[in-house]
């Protein structure tokens, strides 16, 4: 499939504490997206020119953040296959 692909990283709502690697949930969510993009590009020999990343931190939860299981569901990377155009183009609404 030749479509552009965007990797969207997410975190739970817990602030990063004492992390030397990530200063914020924004950085962590972007790093998650990059890690997924690199893993798929490397293992599957895909053209990374088709890829883009986005970091959403805790701004787009799919579950509550009240218990550990719900927070775990919010720590994710969504792989979004875009409809034509370039990697930076928003998906076409149908």
C-alpha positions as CSV (number, residue, x, y, z in Angstrom):
1,X,0.0,0.0,0.0
2,X,1.6,3.3,-1.1
3,X,-0.4,5.6,1.3
4,X,1.4,7.9,3.7
5,X,1.3,6.8,7.3
6,X,1.3,8.8,10.5
7,X,2.4,7.4,13.9
8,X,0.6,9.1,16.8
9,X,2.1,8.7,20.2
10,X,0.0,9.0,23.4
11,X,0.6,8.9,27.2
12,X,-1.6,8.7,30.3
13,X,-2.2,11.8,32.4
14,X,0.5,11.0,35.0
15,X,3.2,13.7,34.8
16,X,6.8,12.5,34.1
17,X,8.7,12.6,37.3
18,X,12.5,12.2,37.6
19,X,13.0,11.1,34.1
20,X,16.4,12.1,32.7
21,X,15.3,11.0,29.2
22,X,12.0,12.8,28.8
23,X,11.2,16.3,30.2
24,X,7.4,16.0,29.6
25,X,4.6,13.7,28.4
26,X,4.8,15.5,25.1
27,X,8.4,14.3,24.5
28,X,7.5,10.8,25.7
29,X,4.5,10.6,23.3
30,X,6.7,11.8,20.3
31,X,9.4,9.3,21.3
32,X,6.9,6.4,21.3
33,X,5.7,7.4,17.8
34,X,9.3,7.6,16.6
35,X,10.2,4.2,18.1
36,X,7.2,2.5,16.4
37,X,8.0,4.2,13.1
38,X,11.6,3.1,13.2
39,X,10.7,-0.5,14.2
40,X,8.3,-0.9,11.3
41,X,10.6,0.8,8.8
42,X,13.6,-1.4,9.9
43,X,11.8,-4.8,10.2
44,X,9.7,-4.5,7.1
45,X,12.1,-2.5,4.8
46,X,9.5,0.3,4.3
47,X,10.2,3.7,2.8
48,X,10.3,6.1,5.7
49,X,9.7,9.0,3.4
50,X,6.0,8.0,3.6
51,X,6.0,8.4,7.4
52,X,5.2,11.2,9.8
53,X,4.9,11.3,13.6
54,X,2.7,13.2,16.0
55,X,2.9,13.4,19.8
56,X,-0.4,14.0,21.7
57,X,0.8,13.5,25.3
58,X,-2.4,13.0,27.4
59,X,-4.7,15.0,25.1
60,X,-6.5,12.2,23.4
61,X,-7.2,9.4,25.9
62,X,-9.3,6.4,24.9
63,X,-9.9,5.4,28.6
64,X,-10.1,7.1,31.9
65,X,-7.0,7.8,33.9
66,X,-8.4,6.7,37.3
67,X,-6.9,3.2,37.6
68,X,-3.7,1.5,36.3
69,X,-5.5,-0.6,33.6
70,X,-7.1,2.5,32.1
71,X,-3.9,4.5,32.2
72,X,-2.2,1.6,30.4
73,X,-4.7,1.7,27.6
74,X,-3.8,5.4,27.1
75,X,-0.1,4.7,26.7
76,X,-0.1,3.7,23.0
77,X,0.8,4.5,19.4
78,X,-1.9,4.8,16.8
79,X,-0.9,3.9,13.2
80,X,-3.0,6.1,10.9
81,X,-3.1,5.3,7.2
82,X,-3.8,8.5,5.4
83,X,-5.8,8.8,2.2
84,X,-3.5,10.0,-0.5
85,X,-1.3,13.1,-0.5
86,X,1.9,13.5,1.5
87,X,2.7,12.3,4.9
88,X,2.0,15.8,6.4
89,X,-1.5,16.0,4.8
90,X,-4.6,15.5,7.0
91,X,-6.7,12.5,6.1
92,X,-9.5,13.1,3.6
93,X,-13.0,13.0,5.3
94,X,-15.5,10.8,3.6
